[in-house]
Amino acid sequence: MKAHFSTVDNLASLKGGGKAGELIRRTNWSETPMGKPGELPSELFTCLGILLNSPIPMVLLWGKDMVFFCNDSYISIPGSGKSRPVIGEKAMNVLSEIWVTLSTSIEKVMKTRASVLQEERRFSLSPIFGQEGNITGVFVYL
């Protein structure tokens, strides 16, 4: 049985995260590709908690649309082009300048079900497994 969250309880439980965390807590999820808040899986909020509290620049790509989330450490990277977090948009639109390279690495993660190190671009990707054993998202570490 898939666990879903109570919007108020789980959003409130996402502590910290600076600007990115605040934006996630204030986002009207029903206006994003993610859909209605009551239909979002609880494991998404576990992943968001990890993302927001990490001192390492990270991106979370979630669902079949690879919806983009990032943390404040990512935003602070010079040249990231993100003056504010872009929450709830498709990653192919947010990361268009590197999407060809990134999507190739994502495909490899999906196919092998294992982490991928992209040495020449200096990032790595790790699969996130859902309750049913399927890959529900990808963490990107920079």
PAZAPA-4460 file (N, C-alpha, C; in steps of 0.05 Angstrom, whole numbers, plus 32768, in hexadecimal, padded with zeros to 4 digits):
% residues 142
    n_x    n_y    n_z   ca_x   ca_y   ca_z    c_x    c_y    c_z   seq   type   mol
   8011   7FE8   8000   8000   8000   8000   8012   8019   8000     1      M     A
   800D   802B   7FED   801D   8043   7FEC   8014   8056   8002     2      K     A
   8028   8062   800F   8022   8076   8023   8021   8091   8017     3      A     A
   800D   80A0   801C   800C   80BC   8013   800D   80CE   802C     4      H     A
   8012   80E7   8028   8015   80F8   803F   7FFF   810B   8043     5      F     A
   7FFC   8114   805B   7FEA   812A   8061   7FF9   8143   805A     6      S     A
   7FF0   8153   8048   7FFE   816A   803E   8009   817C   8054     7      T     A
   7FF8   8183   8067   8001   8195   807C   8016   8188   808D     8      V     A
   8013   816F   8096   8026   8162   80A7   8041   815F   809A     9      D     A
   8042   8154   8082   805B   814E   8076   8069   8167   806C    10      N     A
   805B   817B   8062   8068   8194   805A   8074   81A1   8072    11      L     A
   8065   81A1   8089   8070   81AD   80A1   8088   819E   80AC    12      A     A
   8089   8184   80A7   80A0   8175   80B1   80BA   8179   80A1    13      S     A
   80B7   8186   808A   80CF   818D   807A   80DC   81A6   8086    14      L     A
   80EE   81A1   8099   80FB   81B7   80A8   8113   81C0   8098    15      K     A
   811A   81D9   809C   8133   81E3   8090   8132   81E5   8072    16      G     A
   814A   81E5   8067   814B   81E6   804A   814D   8202   803E    17      G     A
   814D   8217   804F   8150   8232   8045   813B   823A   8031    18      G     A
   8144   8248   801C   8131   8251   8007   8123   823A   7FF9    19      K     A
   8132   8225   7FF3   8126   820F   7FE5   8111   8201   7FF6    20      A     A
   8117   81FE   8010   8103   81F2   8022   80EA   8202   8025    21      G     A
   80EE   821C   8027   80D7   822E   802A   80C5   822D   8011    22      E     A
   80D2   822D   7FF9   80C3   822B   7FE0   80B4   8211   7FDE    23      L     A
   80C0   81FB   7FE6   80B3   81E1   7FE5   809A   81E1   7FF7    24      I     A
   809D   81ED   800F   8087   81ED   8022   8070   81FF   8018    25      R     A
   8077   8213   8008   8062   8226   7FFE   8057   8220   7FE2    26      R     A
   8063   820C   7FD5   805A   8206   7FBA   803E   81FB   7FB9    27      T     A
   802E   8205   7FA6   8014   81FA   7FA1   8018   81E1   7F8F    28      N     A
   801B   81CA   7F9B   8022   81B2   7F8C   800E   81AB   7F76    29      W     A
   7FF5   81B2   7F79   7FE1   81AB   7F65   7FE6   81BA   7F4B    30      S     A
   7FF6   81CF   7F4B   7FFC   81DE   7F33   8017   81D5   7F26    31      E     A
   8022   81BF   7F2F   803B   81B4   7F24   8036   8199   7F17    32      T     A
   8049   818F   7F08   8046   8174   7EFD   8043   815E   7F13    33      P     A
   8048   8165   7F2C   8046   8152   7F41   8029   814A   7F48    34      M     A
   8017   815D   7F43   7FFB   8157   7F48   7FF1   815F   7F64    35      G     A
   7FDB   8153   7F6B   7FCE   8159   7F84   7FDF   8151   7F9C    36      K     A
   7FE1   8162   7FB0   7FF1   815C   7FC8   7FEB   8142   7FD5    37      P     A
   7FD2   813B   7FD8   7FCA   8123   7FE5   7FD2   8109   7FD7    38      G     A
   7FDB   810C   7FBE   7FE3   80F5   7FAE   8001   80F1   7FAD    39      E     A
   8011   8103   7FB9   802E   8101   7FB9   8037   80EB   7FCD    40      L     A
   8049   80DA   7FC4   8052   80C4   7FD6   8063   80CE   7FED    41      P     A
   8062   80C1   8003   8071   80C9   801B   808F   80C7   8016    42      S     A
   8098   80B5   8005   80B5   80B3   8001   80C0   80CC   7FF3    43      E     A
   80AF   80DB   7FE5   80B9   80F4   7FDA   80C1   8107   7FF0    44      L     A
   80B2   8108   8006   80B8   811A   801C   80D1   8111   802C    45      F     A
   80D5   80F7   802C   80EE   80ED   8038   8106   80F7   8028    46      T     A
   8104   80F5   800D   8119   80FE   7FFB   811D   811C   7FFD    47      C     A
   8107   812B   7FFF   8109   8148   8001   8117   8150   801B    48      L     A
   8112   8141   8031   811F   8147   804A   813D   8143   8048    49      G     A
   8145   812E   803A   8162   8129   8036   816E   813F   8025    50      I     A
   8160   8146   800F   816A   815B   7FFD   816D   8176   800B    51      L     A
   8159   817E   8019   8159   8199   8025   816E   819C   803C    52      L     A
   8174   8186   8049   8186   8187   8060   81A3   817F   8059    53      N     A
   81A8   817B   8040   81C3   8173   8037   81D4   818C   8032    54      S     A
   81ED   818C   803C   8200   81A2   8036   820C   819F   801A    55      P     A
   8208   8188   800E   8212   8182   7FF3   81FF   818C   7FDE    56      I     A
   8208   819A   7FC9   81F6   81A2   7FB4   81E8   818A   7FA8    57      P     A
   81CE   818A   7FA9   81BE   8173   7F9F   81A6   817C   7F8F    58      M     A
   819D   816A   7F7E   8184   816D   7F6F   8175   8153   7F73    59      V     A
   815B   8155   7F75   8149   813E   7F75   8138   813F   7F5D    60      L     A
   8138   812A   7F4D   8127   8128   7F35   8112   8112   7F3C    61      L     A
   80F8   8119   7F3B   80E4   8107   7F45   80CF   8100   7F30    62      W     A
   80C8   80E6   7F30   80B2   80DD   7F1F   80B9   80D9   7F02    63      G     A
   80A6   80D0   7EF3   80AB   80CB   7ED6   80B2   80E5   7EC7    64      K     A
   80A8   80FC   7ED1   80AF   8115   7EC4   80C9   8121   7ECE    65      D     A
   80D6   8114   7EE1   80EF   811E   7EEC   80EC   813B   7EF5    66      M     A
   80DA   813F   7F08   80D4   8159   7F12   80EB   8162   7F24    67      V     A
   80F3   817B   7F20   810C   8186   7F2C   8107   8192   7F48    68      F     A
   8119   818A   7F5A   811B   8197   7F75   8139   819B   7F7A    69      F     A
   8140   81AF   7F88   815C   81B4   7F8F   815E   81BF   7FAB    70      C     A
   8177   81BF   7FB5   817B   81CB   7FD0   818B   81E5   7FCE    71      N     A
   818D   81F3   7FE4   819B   820D   7FE4   81B8   820A   7FDC    72      D     A
   81C5   81F3   7FE3   81E1   81F0   7FDB   81E4   81EF   7FBC    73      S     A
   81D0   81E4   7FAF   81D1   81E4   7F91   81CD   8200   7F87    74      Y     A
   81BB   820F   7F92   81B6   822A   7F89   81CF   823C   7F8C    75      I     A
   81DF   8236   7FA0   81F7   8247   7FA5   820E   8241   7F93    76      S     A
   820C   822D   7F82   8222   8226   7F6F   8224   823C   7F5A    77      I     A
   823B   8249   7F57   823E   825E   7F42   8238   8251   7F27    78      P     A
   8228   825F   7F17   8221   8256   7EFD   820A   8242   7EFC    79      G     A
   81FE   823C   7F13   81E7   822A   7F12   81D0   8237   7F04    80      S     A
   81D0   8251   7F02   81BB   8260   7EF4   81A1   8261   7F03    81      G     A
   81A2   8259   7F1C   8189   8258   7F2C   818A   826C   7F42    82      K     A
   817E   8283   7F3E   817E   8297   7F53   8169   8290   7F69    83      S     A
   8157   827E   7F61   8144   8273   7F75   813E   8256   7F6D    84      R     A
   8136   8246   7F80   8130   822A   7F79   8119   8228   7F66    85      P     A
   811A   8217   7F53   8104   8211   7F41   80F8   81F7   7F4A    86      V     A
   80E1   81F9   7F56   80D5   81E2   7F62   80BD   81D9   7F52    87      I     A
   80BB   81BF   7F4C   80A4   81B4   7F3F   80A4   81B6   7F21    88      G     A
   80B9   81BF   7F15   80BB   81C0   7EF7   80C9   81A7   7EED    89      E     A
   80C4   81A0   7ED4   80D2   8189   7EC8   80EF   8190   7EC5    90      K     A
   8100   817D   7ECD   811D   8181   7ECD   8128   8187   7EB1    91      A     A
   811C   817C   7E9C   8125   8181   7E81   8123   819F   7E7A    92      M     A
   8110   81AD   7E86   810D   81C9   7E82   8120   81DA   7E93    93      N     A
   8123   81D1   7EAC   8134   81E0   7EBF   8152   81DC   7EB8    94      V     A
   8159   81C4   7EB0   8175   81BE   7EAB   817B   81BA   7E8D    95      L     A
   816E   81CA   7E7D   8170   81C7   7E60   818D   81C7   7E55    96      S     A
   819E   81D7   7E62   81B9   81DA   7E58   81CA   81C1   7E5C    97      E     A
   81C2   81AF   7E6E   81D1   8196   7E72   81BF   817E   7E6F    98      I     A
   81A7   8181   7E65   8194   816B   7E65   819D   8153   7E54    99      W     A
   81AA   8158   7E3E   81B3   8141   7E2D   81C6   812F   7E3D   100      V     A
   81D9   813B   7E4A   81EC   812B   7E5A   81DE   811E   7E72   101      T     A
   81CE   812E   7E80   81C1   8124   7E98   81AD   810E   7E91   102      L     A
   819D   8112   7E7C   8189   80FE   7E75   8196   80E3   7E6E   103      S     A
   81AD   80E4   7E61   81BC   80CB   7E5B   81C4   80BD   7E75   104      T     A
   81CD   80CC   7E89   81D4   80C0   7EA3   81BB   80B6   7EB1   105      S     A
   81A5   80C4   7EAF   818C   80BB   7EBC   8183   80A0   7EAF   106      I     A
   8185   809F   7E95   817D   8086   7E87   818E   806E   7E91   107      E     A
   81A8   8074   7E95   81BA   805F   7E9F   81B2   8056   7EBC   108      K     A
   81AB   8069   7ECD   81A2   8063   7EE8   8189   8051   7EE6   109      V     A
   8176   8059   7ED5   815D   804A   7ED3   8162   802E   7EC8   110      M     A
   8174   802B   7EB5   8179   8011   7EA9   8188   7FFF   7EBC   111      K     A
   819D   8009   7ECA   81AE   7FF9   7EDB   81A4   7FF7   7EF7   112      T     A
   8192   800A   7EFF   8188   800B   7F1A   819F   8010   7F2E   113      R     A
   81B4   801E   7F25   81CB   8023   7F36   81D4   8040   7F32   114      A     A
   81E4   8049   7F45   81EF   8064   7F43   8202   8067   7F2C   115      S     A
   8204   8080   7F22   8216   8086   7F0C   8227   809E   7F13   116      V     A
   8241   809C   7F0E   8254   80B2   7F12   825B   80BE   7EF7   117      L     A
   8256   80D7   7EF4   825C   80E6   7EDB   8274   80F7   7EE0   118      Q     A
   828C   80EB   7EDE   82A5   80F8   7EE6   82AB   8112   7ED7   119      E     A
   82A8   8111   7EBC   82AF   8129   7EAD   829D   8141   7EB2   120      E     A
   8284   813C   7EBB   8272   8151   7EC2   8271   8156   7EE0   121      R     A
   827E   8145   7EEF   8281   8148   7F0C   8266   8146   7F1B   122      R     A
   8256   8132   7F14   823E   812D   7F24   8238   810F   7F25   123      F     A
   8228   8107   7F38   8220   80EB   7F39   8202   80EA   7F3D   124      S     A
   81F7   80D3   7F36   81DA   80CF   7F38   81D5   80B5   7F47   125      L     A
   81C0   80B5   7F58   81B9   809D   7F66   819B   8098   7F64   126      S     A
   8193   8080   7F5F   8176   807A   7F5D   8168   807B   7F78   127      P     A
   814F   8082   7F78   813E   8082   7F90   8129   806D   7F8A   128      I     A
   8127   805A   7F9C   8114   8044   7F98   80FB   8049   7FA8   129      F     A
   80E4   8044   7F9C   80CA   8047   7FA9   80C4   802E   7FB9   130      G     A
   80AD   802E   7FC6   80A4   8018   7FD7   80A1   7FFE   7FC7   131      Q     A
   809B   8000   7FAE   8097   7FE8   7F9D   80B0   7FDF   7F8E   132      E     A
   80C7   7FEC   7F94   80E0   7FE4   7F88   80E6   7FF2   7F6E   133      G     A
   80D4   8003   7F64   80D8   8012   7F4C   80E8   802B   7F52   134      N     A
   80F6   8036   7F3D   8104   804F   7F41   80F1   8066   7F3E   135      I     A
   80EF   8075   7F54   80DB   808B   7F55   80E9   80A7   7F51   136      T     A
   8103   80A7   7F53   8111   80C0   7F50   812F   80BC   7F4F   137      G     A
   813E   80D2   7F4C   815B   80D1   7F4A   8166   80E8   7F5A   138      V     A
   817A   80E2   7F6B   8189   80F7   7F78   81A1   80FE   7F66   139      F     A
   81A6   8117   7F62   81BE   8120   7F53   81CF   812F   7F67   140      V     A
   81E8   8126   7F6B   81FB   8132   7F7D   8210   8141   7F6C   141      Y     A
   8215   815A   7F74   8228   816A   7F64   8242   816F   7F74   142      L     A
***
